Amino acid sequence: MAHRLRSLIVRSAIAALIAWILISLPIPQIPARTWFAFVQVPVVIFVLICYIGKLLIDTFFYDRYKP
């Protein structure tokens, strides 16, 4: 179980780092720049939350090893 929790923490930290990098990217110089600014952060956070939820379900409810 400790191995699974360690894996969960490492993968969550990597996902959070990738999300932080994507949120910190400068806004491209496109005509619909304001629309992009209001969509970029919520989409990244939504994907991060979905991925962490998937990690939690896989960690606690999916039995990989049969006893």
All heavy atoms as TSV, in Angstrom:
chain	resi	resn	atom	element	x	y	z
A	1	MET	N	N	0.824	-1.198	0.000
A	1	MET	CA	C	0.000	0.000	0.000
A	1	MET	C	C	0.863	1.254	0.000
A	1	MET	O	O	0.504	2.244	-0.615
A	1	MET	CB	C	-0.929	-0.042	1.216
A	1	MET	CG	C	-1.881	1.104	1.262
A	1	MET	SD	S	-3.050	0.997	-0.089
A	1	MET	CE	C	-4.266	2.124	0.427
A	2	ALA	N	N	2.000	1.189	0.677
A	2	ALA	CA	C	2.875	2.361	0.728
A	2	ALA	C	C	3.403	2.701	-0.662
A	2	ALA	O	O	3.545	3.876	-1.003
A	2	ALA	CB	C	4.030	2.113	1.686
A	3	HIS	N	N	3.661	1.667	-1.461
A	3	HIS	CA	C	4.138	1.906	-2.826
A	3	HIS	C	C	3.076	2.623	-3.658
A	3	HIS	O	O	3.380	3.537	-4.425
A	3	HIS	CB	C	4.521	0.578	-3.481
A	3	HIS	CG	C	4.892	0.718	-4.917
A	3	HIS	ND1	N	6.014	1.398	-5.326
A	3	HIS	CD2	C	4.281	0.297	-6.045
A	3	HIS	CE1	C	6.075	1.375	-6.647
A	3	HIS	NE2	N	5.030	0.700	-7.102
A	4	ARG	N	N	1.826	2.221	-3.484
A	4	ARG	CA	C	0.734	2.871	-4.220
A	4	ARG	C	C	0.567	4.322	-3.804
A	4	ARG	O	O	0.355	5.184	-4.642
A	4	ARG	CB	C	-0.579	2.127	-3.988
A	4	ARG	CG	C	-0.677	0.846	-4.744
A	4	ARG	CD	C	-2.114	0.435	-4.798
A	4	ARG	NE	N	-2.268	-0.933	-4.352
A	4	ARG	CZ	C	-3.425	-1.521	-4.197
A	4	ARG	NH1	N	-4.526	-0.864	-4.396
A	4	ARG	NH2	N	-3.487	-2.769	-3.811
A	5	LEU	N	N	0.650	4.590	-2.500
A	5	LEU	CA	C	0.521	5.974	-2.036
A	5	LEU	C	C	1.679	6.838	-2.516
A	5	LEU	O	O	1.486	7.989	-2.896
A	5	LEU	CB	C	0.432	6.008	-0.509
A	5	LEU	CG	C	-0.869	5.475	0.076
A	5	LEU	CD1	C	-0.798	5.475	1.584
A	5	LEU	CD2	C	-2.040	6.285	-0.409
A	6	ARG	N	N	2.881	6.285	-2.502
A	6	ARG	CA	C	4.041	7.021	-2.999
A	6	ARG	C	C	3.860	7.351	-4.483
A	6	ARG	O	O	4.131	8.467	-4.925
A	6	ARG	CB	C	5.310	6.221	-2.769
A	6	ARG	CG	C	6.566	6.999	-3.033
A	6	ARG	CD	C	7.834	6.225	-2.707
A	6	ARG	NE	N	7.732	5.433	-1.487
A	6	ARG	CZ	C	7.932	4.121	-1.431
A	6	ARG	NH1	N	8.242	3.445	-2.509
A	6	ARG	NH2	N	7.826	3.477	-0.285
A	7	SER	N	N	3.382	6.382	-5.241
A	7	SER	CA	C	3.137	6.589	-6.667
A	7	SER	C	C	2.063	7.656	-6.884
A	7	SER	O	O	2.186	8.504	-7.772
A	7	SER	CB	C	2.714	5.273	-7.314
A	7	SER	OG	O	2.390	5.460	-8.641
A	8	LEU	N	N	1.016	7.625	-6.062
A	8	LEU	CA	C	-0.047	8.632	-6.148
A	8	LEU	C	C	0.502	10.030	-5.893
A	8	LEU	O	O	0.202	10.970	-6.639
A	8	LEU	CB	C	-1.156	8.322	-5.140
A	8	LEU	CG	C	-2.227	9.390	-4.963
A	8	LEU	CD1	C	-3.127	9.441	-6.186
A	8	LEU	CD2	C	-3.033	9.128	-3.713
A	9	ILE	N	N	1.321	10.179	-4.870
A	9	ILE	CA	C	1.874	11.488	-4.533
A	9	ILE	C	C	2.803	11.994	-5.632
A	9	ILE	O	O	2.737	13.164	-6.023
A	9	ILE	CB	C	2.584	11.428	-3.166
A	9	ILE	CG1	C	1.548	11.206	-2.060
A	9	ILE	CG2	C	3.390	12.694	-2.909
A	9	ILE	CD1	C	2.134	10.877	-0.716
A	10	VAL	N	N	3.642	11.119	-6.149
A	10	VAL	CA	C	4.581	11.527	-7.210
A	10	VAL	C	C	3.818	11.934	-8.466
A	10	VAL	O	O	4.093	12.977	-9.065
A	10	VAL	CB	C	5.585	10.396	-7.509
A	10	VAL	CG1	C	6.367	10.678	-8.764
A	10	VAL	CG2	C	6.521	10.202	-6.339
A	11	ARG	N	N	2.855	11.130	-8.871
A	11	ARG	CA	C	2.091	11.456	-10.084
A	11	ARG	C	C	1.262	12.726	-9.902
A	11	ARG	O	O	1.124	13.516	-10.830
A	11	ARG	CB	C	1.192	10.291	-10.473
A	11	ARG	CG	C	1.965	9.135	-11.034
A	11	ARG	CD	C	1.046	8.043	-11.454
A	11	ARG	NE	N	1.795	6.950	-12.060
A	11	ARG	CZ	C	1.231	5.949	-12.681
A	11	ARG	NH1	N	-0.078	5.876	-12.779
A	11	ARG	NH2	N	1.974	5.002	-13.209
A	12	SER	N	N	0.703	12.933	-8.716
A	12	SER	CA	C	-0.054	14.159	-8.457
A	12	SER	C	C	0.854	15.388	-8.501
A	12	SER	O	O	0.466	16.433	-9.024
A	12	SER	CB	C	-0.748	14.081	-7.101
A	12	SER	OG	O	-1.702	13.051	-7.095
A	13	ALA	N	N	2.048	15.253	-7.958
A	13	ALA	CA	C	2.995	16.372	-7.986
A	13	ALA	C	C	3.424	16.696	-9.412
A	13	ALA	O	O	3.526	17.872	-9.788
A	13	ALA	CB	C	4.210	16.050	-7.128
A	14	ILE	N	N	3.659	15.674	-10.210
A	14	ILE	CA	C	4.027	15.904	-11.612
A	14	ILE	C	C	2.873	16.567	-12.362
A	14	ILE	O	O	3.080	17.502	-13.141
A	14	ILE	CB	C	4.444	14.576	-12.283
A	14	ILE	CG1	C	5.770	14.095	-11.695
A	14	ILE	CG2	C	4.562	14.739	-13.793
A	14	ILE	CD1	C	6.162	12.692	-12.131
A	15	ALA	N	N	1.653	16.110	-12.122
A	15	ALA	CA	C	0.481	16.709	-12.772
A	15	ALA	C	C	0.307	18.164	-12.349
A	15	ALA	O	O	-0.006	19.025	-13.171
A	15	ALA	CB	C	-0.768	15.907	-12.448
A	16	ALA	N	N	0.523	18.456	-11.065
A	16	ALA	CA	C	0.409	19.831	-10.586
A	16	ALA	C	C	1.492	20.714	-11.201
A	16	ALA	O	O	1.228	21.873	-11.557
A	16	ALA	CB	C	0.495	19.867	-9.066
A	17	LEU	N	N	2.692	20.186	-11.356
A	17	LEU	CA	C	3.769	20.944	-11.982
A	17	LEU	C	C	3.448	21.247	-13.448
A	17	LEU	O	O	3.635	22.381	-13.910
A	17	LEU	CB	C	5.082	20.173	-11.882
A	17	LEU	CG	C	6.294	20.833	-12.517
A	17	LEU	CD1	C	6.649	22.120	-11.777
A	17	LEU	CD2	C	7.463	19.880	-12.527
A	18	ILE	N	N	2.933	20.261	-14.168
A	18	ILE	CA	C	2.557	20.483	-15.565
A	18	ILE	C	C	1.427	21.499	-15.660
A	18	ILE	O	O	1.443	22.384	-16.525
A	18	ILE	CB	C	2.178	19.146	-16.233
A	18	ILE	CG1	C	3.423	18.278	-16.390
A	18	ILE	CG2	C	1.510	19.368	-17.589
A	18	ILE	CD1	C	3.136	16.859	-16.842
A	19	ALA	N	N	0.451	21.414	-14.766
A	19	ALA	CA	C	-0.649	22.387	-14.763
A	19	ALA	C	C	-0.137	23.783	-14.468
A	19	ALA	O	O	-0.555	24.761	-15.106
A	19	ALA	CB	C	-1.709	21.984	-13.741
A	20	TRP	N	N	0.780	23.905	-13.524
A	20	TRP	CA	C	1.340	25.219	-13.199
A	20	TRP	C	C	2.080	25.804	-14.407
A	20	TRP	O	O	1.962	27.004	-14.689
A	20	TRP	CB	C	2.274	25.102	-11.993
A	20	TRP	CG	C	2.900	26.384	-11.611
A	20	TRP	CD1	C	2.299	27.444	-10.989
A	20	TRP	CD2	C	4.257	26.772	-11.830
A	20	TRP	NE1	N	3.196	28.448	-10.817
A	20	TRP	CE2	C	4.410	28.061	-11.318
A	20	TRP	CE3	C	5.340	26.132	-12.409
A	20	TRP	CZ2	C	5.610	28.732	-11.384
A	20	TRP	CZ3	C	6.539	26.795	-12.464
A	20	TRP	CH2	C	6.669	28.089	-11.953
A	21	ILE	N	N	2.823	24.958	-15.119
A	21	ILE	CA	C	3.537	25.430	-16.307
A	21	ILE	C	C	2.547	25.878	-17.380
A	21	ILE	O	O	2.730	26.934	-18.000
A	21	ILE	CB	C	4.475	24.323	-16.846
A	21	ILE	CG1	C	5.640	24.130	-15.872
A	21	ILE	CG2	C	4.994	24.663	-18.231
A	21	ILE	CD1	C	6.500	22.915	-16.174
A	22	LEU	N	N	1.482	25.104	-17.601
A	22	LEU	CA	C	0.501	25.472	-18.613
A	22	LEU	C	C	-0.245	26.750	-18.250
A	22	LEU	O	O	-0.576	27.555	-19.125
A	22	LEU	CB	C	-0.495	24.332	-18.829
A	22	LEU	CG	C	0.066	23.096	-19.520
A	22	LEU	CD1	C	-0.983	21.992	-19.554
A	22	LEU	CD2	C	0.539	23.431	-20.917
A	23	ILE	N	N	-0.519	26.950	-16.965
A	23	ILE	CA	C	-1.196	28.169	-16.536
A	23	ILE	C	C	-0.272	29.375	-16.654
A	23	ILE	O	O	-0.712	30.482	-16.972
A	23	ILE	CB	C	-1.722	28.007	-15.097
A	23	ILE	CG1	C	-2.888	27.022	-15.081
A	23	ILE	CG2	C	-2.146	29.328	-14.499
A	23	ILE	CD1	C	-3.343	26.634	-13.699
A	24	SER	N	N	1.017	29.166	-16.452
A	24	SER	CA	C	1.977	30.266	-16.476
A	24	SER	C	C	2.406	30.689	-17.879
A	24	SER	O	O	3.093	31.690	-18.026
A	24	SER	CB	C	3.228	29.876	-15.688
A	24	SER	OG	O	2.892	29.611	-14.358
A	25	LEU	N	N	2.030	29.906	-18.883
A	25	LEU	CA	C	2.411	30.263	-20.250
A	25	LEU	C	C	1.828	31.629	-20.620
A	25	LEU	O	O	0.703	31.945	-20.248
A	25	LEU	CB	C	1.900	29.217	-21.241
A	25	LEU	CG	C	2.575	27.865	-21.225
A	25	LEU	CD1	C	1.851	26.921	-22.184
A	25	LEU	CD2	C	4.024	27.980	-21.612
A	26	PRO	N	N	2.583	32.406	-21.365
A	26	PRO	CA	C	2.025	33.697	-21.790
A	26	PRO	C	C	0.865	33.502	-22.765
A	26	PRO	O	O	0.814	32.514	-23.509
A	26	PRO	CB	C	3.203	34.383	-22.477
A	26	PRO	CG	C	4.159	33.312	-22.807
A	26	PRO	CD	C	3.933	32.197	-21.826
A	27	ILE	N	N	-0.042	34.446	-22.743
A	27	ILE	CA	C	-1.204	34.392	-23.615
A	27	ILE	C	C	-0.752	34.716	-25.045
A	27	ILE	O	O	-0.076	35.714	-25.268
A	27	ILE	CB	C	-2.280	35.393	-23.154
A	27	ILE	CG1	C	-2.759	35.011	-21.760
A	27	ILE	CG2	C	-3.444	35.431	-24.128
A	27	ILE	CD1	C	-3.669	36.029	-21.133
A	28	PRO	N	N	-1.098	33.877	-26.020
A	28	PRO	CA	C	-0.668	34.148	-27.394
A	28	PRO	C	C	-1.311	35.415	-27.947
A	28	PRO	O	O	-2.399	35.812	-27.521
A	28	PRO	CB	C	-1.116	32.909	-28.165
A	28	PRO	CG	C	-2.168	32.291	-27.336
A	28	PRO	CD	C	-1.895	32.672	-25.924
A	29	GLN	N	N	-0.657	36.010	-28.881
A	29	GLN	CA	C	-1.153	37.235	-29.511
A	29	GLN	C	C	-2.111	36.877	-30.644
A	29	GLN	O	O	-1.774	36.927	-31.816
A	29	GLN	CB	C	0.020	38.061	-30.036
A	29	GLN	CG	C	0.989	38.511	-28.980
A	29	GLN	CD	C	0.346	39.436	-27.961
A	29	GLN	OE1	O	-0.544	40.209	-28.278
A	29	GLN	NE2	N	0.790	39.334	-26.719
A	30	ILE	N	N	-3.319	36.518	-30.270
A	30	ILE	CA	C	-4.346	36.185	-31.256
A	30	ILE	C	C	-5.492	37.168	-31.085
A	30	ILE	O	O	-5.625	37.801	-30.032
A	30	ILE	CB	C	-4.839	34.727	-31.087
A	30	ILE	CG1	C	-5.389	34.495	-29.675
A	30	ILE	CG2	C	-3.753	33.729	-31.420
A	30	ILE	CD1	C	-6.008	33.134	-29.449
A	31	PRO	N	N	-6.339	37.321	-32.082
A	31	PRO	CA	C	-7.443	38.277	-31.974
A	31	PRO	C	C	-8.400	37.978	-30.816
A	31	PRO	O	O	-8.902	38.882	-30.170
A	31	PRO	CB	C	-8.167	38.155	-33.317
A	31	PRO	CG	C	-7.166	37.593	-34.258
A	31	PRO	CD	C	-6.242	36.759	-33.428
A	32	ALA	N	N	-8.658	36.717	-30.515
A	32	ALA	CA	C	-9.582	36.347	-29.434
A	32	ALA	C	C	-8.810	36.130	-28.137
A	32	ALA	O	O	-9.043	35.191	-27.402
A	32	ALA	CB	C	-10.352	35.097	-29.817
A	33	ARG	N	N	-7.907	37.023	-27.830
A	33	ARG	CA	C	-7.009	36.890	-26.694
A	33	ARG	C	C	-7.746	36.884	-25.354
A	33	ARG	O	O	-7.419	36.122	-24.455
A	33	ARG	CB	C	-6.019	38.046	-26.749
A	33	ARG	CG	C	-4.877	37.934	-25.853
A	33	ARG	CD	C	-3.885	38.952	-26.274
A	33	ARG	NE	N	-3.788	39.944	-25.224
A	33	ARG	CZ	C	-2.959	40.943	-25.244
A	33	ARG	NH1	N	-2.191	41.131	-26.274
A	33	ARG	NH2	N	-2.897	41.776	-24.244
A	34	THR	N	N	-8.749	37.723	-25.210
A	34	THR	CA	C	-9.467	37.775	-23.926
A	34	THR	C	C	-10.246	36.482	-23.693
A	34	THR	O	O	-10.293	35.993	-22.568
A	34	THR	CB	C	-10.423	38.971	-23.875
A	34	THR	OG1	O	-11.313	38.908	-24.991
A	34	THR	CG2	C	-9.652	40.271	-23.928
A	35	TRP	N	N	-10.842	35.934	-24.737
A	35	TRP	CA	C	-11.561	34.680	-24.601
A	35	TRP	C	C	-10.604	33.570	-24.189
A	35	TRP	O	O	-10.918	32.766	-23.310
A	35	TRP	CB	C	-12.230	34.331	-25.932
A	35	TRP	CG	C	-12.924	33.008	-25.896
A	35	TRP	CD1	C	-14.171	32.772	-25.418
A	35	TRP	CD2	C	-12.401	31.753	-26.326
A	35	TRP	NE1	N	-14.464	31.435	-25.538
A	35	TRP	CE2	C	-13.393	30.784	-26.093
A	35	TRP	CE3	C	-11.207	31.358	-26.885
A	35	TRP	CZ2	C	-13.221	29.443	-26.400
A	35	TRP	CZ3	C	-11.023	30.015	-27.186
A	35	TRP	CH2	C	-12.028	29.076	-26.955
A	36	PHE	N	N	-9.433	33.548	-24.793
A	36	PHE	CA	C	-8.432	32.531	-24.472
A	36	PHE	C	C	-7.987	32.647	-23.025
A	36	PHE	O	O	-7.800	31.648	-22.340
A	36	PHE	CB	C	-7.227	32.668	-25.417
A	36	PHE	CG	C	-6.227	31.568	-25.265
A	36	PHE	CD1	C	-6.442	30.341	-25.858
A	36	PHE	CD2	C	-5.076	31.745	-24.510
A	36	PHE	CE1	C	-5.524	29.314	-25.722
A	36	PHE	CE2	C	-4.155	30.729	-24.366
A	36	PHE	CZ	C	-4.384	29.510	-24.975
A	37	ALA	N	N	-7.839	33.864	-22.530
A	37	ALA	CA	C	-7.403	34.076	-21.146
A	37	ALA	C	C	-8.428	33.551	-20.145
A	37	ALA	O	O	-8.067	33.026	-19.096
A	37	ALA	CB	C	-7.143	35.554	-20.904
A	38	PHE	N	N	-9.701	33.702	-20.461
A	38	PHE	CA	C	-10.741	33.239	-19.536
A	38	PHE	C	C	-10.997	31.740	-19.638
A	38	PHE	O	O	-11.693	31.182	-18.800
A	38	PHE	CB	C	-12.050	33.987	-19.781
A	38	PHE	CG	C	-12.011	35.403	-19.287
A	38	PHE	CD1	C	-12.107	36.452	-20.178
A	38	PHE	CD2	C	-11.850	35.686	-17.942
A	38	PHE	CE1	C	-12.068	37.754	-19.736
A	38	PHE	CE2	C	-11.800	36.985	-17.484
A	38	PHE	CZ	C	-11.905	38.018	-18.382
A	39	VAL	N	N	-10.458	31.090	-20.655
A	39	VAL	CA	C	-10.685	29.662	-20.839
A	39	VAL	C	C	-9.457	28.843	-20.445
A	39	VAL	O	O	-9.591	27.719	-19.964
A	39	VAL	CB	C	-11.090	29.375	-22.309
A	39	VAL	CG1	C	-11.141	27.897	-22.593
A	39	VAL	CG2	C	-12.425	30.023	-22.608
A	40	GLN	N	N	-8.276	29.388	-20.600
A	40	GLN	CA	C	-7.033	28.645	-20.380
A	40	GLN	C	C	-6.942	28.073	-18.961
A	40	GLN	O	O	-6.756	26.873	-18.781
A	40	GLN	CB	C	-5.833	29.541	-20.656
A	40	GLN	CG	C	-4.502	28.870	-20.391
A	40	GLN	CD	C	-3.337	29.827	-20.559
A	40	GLN	OE1	O	-3.515	31.017	-20.691
A	40	GLN	NE2	N	-2.142	29.277	-20.542
A	41	VAL	N	N	-7.076	28.909	-17.966
A	41	VAL	CA	C	-6.916	28.457	-16.583
A	41	VAL	C	C	-8.020	27.481	-16.153
A	41	VAL	O	O	-7.709	26.420	-15.611
A	41	VAL	CB	C	-6.809	29.663	-15.619
A	41	VAL	CG1	C	-6.806	29.208	-14.180
A	41	VAL	CG2	C	-5.564	30.470	-15.934
A	42	PRO	N	N	-9.300	27.778	-16.393
A	42	PRO	CA	C	-10.320	26.802	-15.975
A	42	PRO	C	C	-10.185	25.441	-16.650
A	42	PRO	O	O	-10.412	24.413	-16.015
A	42	PRO	CB	C	-11.643	27.467	-16.358
A	42	PRO	CG	C	-11.344	28.909	-16.388
A	42	PRO	CD	C	-9.926	29.025	-16.844
A	43	VAL	N	N	-9.811	25.410	-17.911
A	43	VAL	CA	C	-9.662	24.134	-18.604
A	43	VAL	C	C	-8.501	23.341	-18.009
A	43	VAL	O	O	-8.617	22.131	-17.764
A	43	VAL	CB	C	-9.481	24.345	-20.125
A	43	VAL	CG1	C	-9.008	23.080	-20.809
A	43	VAL	CG2	C	-10.771	24.839	-20.738
A	44	VAL	N	N	-7.392	24.004	-17.747
A	44	VAL	CA	C	-6.234	23.316	-17.167
A	44	VAL	C	C	-6.574	22.772	-15.785
A	44	VAL	O	O	-6.254	21.632	-15.449
A	44	VAL	CB	C	-5.004	24.253	-17.122
A	44	VAL	CG1	C	-3.874	23.635	-16.318
A	44	VAL	CG2	C	-4.533	24.581	-18.527
A	45	ILE	N	N	-7.246	23.563	-14.963
A	45	ILE	CA	C	-7.621	23.117	-13.613
A	45	ILE	C	C	-8.628	21.973	-13.679
A	45	ILE	O	O	-8.534	21.007	-12.918
A	45	ILE	CB	C	-8.168	24.299	-12.785
A	45	ILE	CG1	C	-7.084	25.344	-12.579
A	45	ILE	CG2	C	-8.726	23.824	-11.461
A	45	ILE	CD1	C	-5.858	24.840	-11.855
A	46	PHE	N	N	-9.580	22.046	-14.604
A	46	PHE	CA	C	-10.557	20.962	-14.757
A	46	PHE	C	C	-9.861	19.653	-15.130
A	46	PHE	O	O	-10.157	18.596	-14.559
A	46	PHE	CB	C	-11.592	21.335	-15.825
A	46	PHE	CG	C	-12.570	20.245	-16.110
A	46	PHE	CD1	C	-13.587	19.947	-15.213
A	46	PHE	CD2	C	-12.482	19.501	-17.280
A	46	PHE	CE1	C	-14.495	18.932	-15.468
A	46	PHE	CE2	C	-13.379	18.477	-17.548
A	46	PHE	CZ	C	-14.384	18.202	-16.644
A	47	VAL	N	N	-8.939	19.715	-16.082
A	47	VAL	CA	C	-8.213	18.510	-16.485
A	47	VAL	C	C	-7.364	17.986	-15.327
A	47	VAL	O	O	-7.282	16.775	-15.105
A	47	VAL	CB	C	-7.354	18.791	-17.740
A	47	VAL	CG1	C	-6.416	17.647	-18.048
A	47	VAL	CG2	C	-8.247	19.088	-18.930
A	48	LEU	N	N	-6.740	18.877	-14.560
A	48	LEU	CA	C	-5.948	18.467	-13.400
A	48	LEU	C	C	-6.813	17.751	-12.366
A	48	LEU	O	O	-6.444	16.683	-11.865
A	48	LEU	CB	C	-5.264	19.674	-12.762
A	48	LEU	CG	C	-4.496	19.403	-11.472
A	48	LEU	CD1	C	-3.277	18.542	-11.748
A	48	LEU	CD2	C	-4.097	20.704	-10.808
A	49	ILE	N	N	-7.979	18.288	-12.066
A	49	ILE	CA	C	-8.869	17.670	-11.083
A	49	ILE	C	C	-9.362	16.309	-11.579
A	49	ILE	O	O	-9.419	15.342	-10.807
A	49	ILE	CB	C	-10.045	18.613	-10.754
A	49	ILE	CG1	C	-9.521	19.810	-9.957
A	49	ILE	CG2	C	-11.138	17.893	-9.992
A	49	ILE	CD1	C	-10.530	20.904	-9.752
A	50	CYS	N	N	-9.702	16.214	-12.853
A	50	CYS	CA	C	-10.134	14.919	-13.407
A	50	CYS	C	C	-9.008	13.892	-13.337
A	50	CYS	O	O	-9.242	12.728	-12.988
A	50	CYS	CB	C	-10.600	15.094	-14.848
A	50	CYS	SG	S	-12.161	15.959	-15.004
A	51	TYR	N	N	-7.792	14.305	-13.650
A	51	TYR	CA	C	-6.665	13.371	-13.624
A	51	TYR	C	C	-6.364	12.914	-12.194
A	51	TYR	O	O	-6.134	11.730	-11.955
A	51	TYR	CB	C	-5.428	14.010	-14.250
A	51	TYR	CG	C	-4.241	13.086	-14.273
A	51	TYR	CD1	C	-4.213	11.986	-15.109
A	51	TYR	CD2	C	-3.153	13.297	-13.432
A	51	TYR	CE1	C	-3.135	11.107	-15.113
A	51	TYR	CE2	C	-2.070	12.435	-13.435
A	51	TYR	CZ	C	-2.075	11.342	-14.281
A	51	TYR	OH	O	-1.014	10.485	-14.283
A	52	ILE	N	N	-6.392	13.826	-11.243
A	52	ILE	CA	C	-6.134	13.439	-9.855
A	52	ILE	C	C	-7.255	12.525	-9.340
A	52	ILE	O	O	-7.005	11.578	-8.598
A	52	ILE	CB	C	-5.926	14.678	-8.966
A	52	ILE	CG1	C	-4.596	15.336	-9.338
A	52	ILE	CG2	C	-5.950	14.317	-7.491
A	52	ILE	CD1	C	-4.293	16.614	-8.598
A	53	GLY	N	N	-8.496	12.773	-9.756
A	53	GLY	CA	C	-9.591	11.891	-9.397
A	53	GLY	C	C	-9.391	10.489	-9.951
A	53	GLY	O	O	-9.634	9.494	-9.269
A	54	LYS	N	N	-8.939	10.399	-11.195
A	54	LYS	CA	C	-8.639	9.104	-11.794
A	54	LYS	C	C	-7.526	8.402	-11.034
A	54	LYS	O	O	-7.597	7.201	-10.773
A	54	LYS	CB	C	-8.243	9.270	-13.252
A	54	LYS	CG	C	-7.910	7.978	-13.945
A	54	LYS	CD	C	-6.929	8.247	-15.068
A	54	LYS	CE	C	-6.367	7.007	-15.673
A	54	LYS	NZ	N	-5.528	6.220	-14.814
A	55	LEU	N	N	-6.504	9.149	-10.642
A	55	LEU	CA	C	-5.420	8.557	-9.858
A	55	LEU	C	C	-5.924	8.021	-8.523
A	55	LEU	O	O	-5.530	6.937	-8.083
A	55	LEU	CB	C	-4.320	9.589	-9.601
A	55	LEU	CG	C	-3.398	9.936	-10.759
A	55	LEU	CD1	C	-2.431	11.039	-10.340
A	55	LEU	CD2	C	-2.639	8.725	-11.221
A	56	LEU	N	N	-6.789	8.778	-7.857
A	56	LEU	CA	C	-7.336	8.328	-6.574
A	56	LEU	C	C	-8.158	7.055	-6.730
A	56	LEU	O	O	-8.032	6.119	-5.931
A	56	LEU	CB	C	-8.175	9.429	-5.946
A	56	LEU	CG	C	-7.402	10.592	-5.346
A	56	LEU	CD1	C	-8.355	11.716	-4.979
A	56	LEU	CD2	C	-6.605	10.144	-4.144
A	57	ILE	N	N	-9.008	7.016	-7.746
A	57	ILE	CA	C	-9.828	5.824	-7.962
A	57	ILE	C	C	-8.946	4.625	-8.287
A	57	ILE	O	O	-9.143	3.531	-7.753
A	57	ILE	CB	C	-10.860	6.080	-9.072
A	57	ILE	CG1	C	-11.920	7.040	-8.550
A	57	ILE	CG2	C	-11.498	4.780	-9.549
A	57	ILE	CD1	C	-12.896	7.521	-9.583
A	58	ASP	N	N	-7.955	4.828	-9.157
A	58	ASP	CA	C	-7.057	3.717	-9.499
A	58	ASP	C	C	-6.248	3.257	-8.286
A	58	ASP	O	O	-5.965	2.074	-8.141
A	58	ASP	CB	C	-6.101	4.123	-10.619
A	58	ASP	CG	C	-6.783	4.184	-11.971
A	58	ASP	OD1	O	-7.934	3.723	-12.076
A	58	ASP	OD2	O	-6.159	4.700	-12.915
A	59	THR	N	N	-5.873	4.189	-7.425
A	59	THR	CA	C	-5.053	3.830	-6.271
A	59	THR	C	C	-5.840	3.056	-5.225
A	59	THR	O	O	-5.365	2.046	-4.710
A	59	THR	CB	C	-4.460	5.097	-5.627
A	59	THR	OG1	O	-3.654	5.766	-6.594
A	59	THR	CG2	C	-3.599	4.747	-4.428
A	60	PHE	N	N	-7.040	3.499	-4.911
A	60	PHE	CA	C	-7.770	2.907	-3.795
A	60	PHE	C	C	-8.785	1.830	-4.185
A	60	PHE	O	O	-9.144	1.001	-3.362
A	60	PHE	CB	C	-8.474	3.995	-2.999
A	60	PHE	CG	C	-7.515	4.918	-2.309
A	60	PHE	CD1	C	-7.468	6.252	-2.633
A	60	PHE	CD2	C	-6.641	4.439	-1.355
A	60	PHE	CE1	C	-6.580	7.102	-2.004
A	60	PHE	CE2	C	-5.744	5.273	-0.723
A	60	PHE	CZ	C	-5.708	6.620	-1.049
A	61	PHE	N	N	-9.265	1.824	-5.419
A	61	PHE	CA	C	-10.353	0.913	-5.767
A	61	PHE	C	C	-10.014	-0.094	-6.854
A	61	PHE	O	O	-10.857	-0.903	-7.211
A	61	PHE	CB	C	-11.583	1.706	-6.193
A	61	PHE	CG	C	-12.097	2.603	-5.106
A	61	PHE	CD1	C	-12.022	3.972	-5.246
A	61	PHE	CD2	C	-12.611	2.082	-3.944
A	61	PHE	CE1	C	-12.484	4.807	-4.248
A	61	PHE	CE2	C	-13.076	2.899	-2.941
A	61	PHE	CZ	C	-13.012	4.275	-3.094
A	62	TYR	N	N	-8.821	-0.069	-7.390
A	62	TYR	CA	C	-8.455	-1.016	-8.428
A	62	TYR	C	C	-7.403	-1.937	-7.874
A	62	TYR	O	O	-6.279	-1.531	-7.578
A	62	TYR	CB	C	-7.925	-0.264	-9.657
A	62	TYR	CG	C	-7.493	-1.165	-10.776
A	62	TYR	CD1	C	-8.409	-1.950	-11.466
A	62	TYR	CD2	C	-6.156	-1.231	-11.159
A	62	TYR	CE1	C	-8.019	-2.779	-12.496
A	62	TYR	CE2	C	-5.756	-2.054	-12.194
A	62	TYR	CZ	C	-6.693	-2.825	-12.848
A	62	TYR	OH	O	-6.299	-3.648	-13.864
A	63	ASP	N	N	-7.764	-3.197	-7.728
A	63	ASP	CA	C	-6.858	-4.171	-7.150
A	63	ASP	C	C	-5.975	-4.757	-8.249
A	63	ASP	O	O	-6.409	-5.570	-9.041
A	63	ASP	CB	C	-7.641	-5.277	-6.455
A	63	ASP	CG	C	-6.758	-6.179	-5.625
A	63	ASP	OD1	O	-5.628	-5.760	-5.315
A	63	ASP	OD2	O	-7.198	-7.297	-5.303
A	64	ARG	N	N	-4.737	-4.323	-8.293
A	64	ARG	CA	C	-3.815	-4.795	-9.326
A	64	ARG	C	C	-3.229	-6.165	-8.999
A	64	ARG	O	O	-2.893	-6.917	-9.883
A	64	ARG	CB	C	-2.656	-3.808	-9.474
A	64	ARG	CG	C	-3.050	-2.537	-10.137
A	64	ARG	CD	C	-1.829	-1.635	-10.204
A	64	ARG	NE	N	-2.228	-0.263	-10.301
A	64	ARG	CZ	C	-2.632	0.513	-9.307
A	64	ARG	NH1	N	-2.696	0.019	-8.103
A	64	ARG	NH2	N	-2.986	1.740	-9.494
A	65	TYR	N	N	-3.076	-6.442	-7.736
A	65	TYR	CA	C	-2.393	-7.660	-7.325
A	65	TYR	C	C	-3.361	-8.575	-6.592
A	65	TYR	O	O	-3.954	-8.202	-5.599
A	65	TYR	CB	C	-1.221	-7.317	-6.408
A	65	TYR	CG	C	-0.299	-6.296	-7.024
A	65	TYR	CD1	C	-0.300	-4.984	-6.577
A	65	TYR	CD2	C	0.549	-6.635	-8.057
A	65	TYR	CE1	C	0.525	-4.031	-7.162
A	65	TYR	CE2	C	1.385	-5.708	-8.638
A	65	TYR	CZ	C	1.373	-4.414	-8.190
A	65	TYR	OH	O	2.183	-3.478	-8.762
A	66	LYS	N	N	-3.496	-9.746	-7.087
A	66	LYS	CA	C	-4.392	-10.712	-6.451
A	66	LYS	C	C	-3.639	-11.363	-5.274
A	66	LYS	O	O	-2.501	-11.727	-5.409
A	66	LYS	CB	C	-4.774	-11.800	-7.448
A	66	LYS	CG	C	-5.369	-11.268	-8.707
A	66	LYS	CD	C	-6.850	-11.205	-8.605
A	66	LYS	CE	C	-7.363	-10.786	-9.980
A	66	LYS	NZ	N	-8.506	-10.030	-10.008
A	67	PRO	N	N	-4.299	-11.498	-4.121
A	67	PRO	CA	C	-3.610	-12.105	-2.956
A	67	PRO	C	C	-3.398	-13.586	-3.106
A	67	PRO	O	O	-3.850	-14.264	-3.891
A	67	PRO	CB	C	-4.542	-11.800	-1.795
A	67	PRO	CG	C	-5.840	-11.410	-2.367
A	67	PRO	CD	C	-5.610	-11.039	-3.792
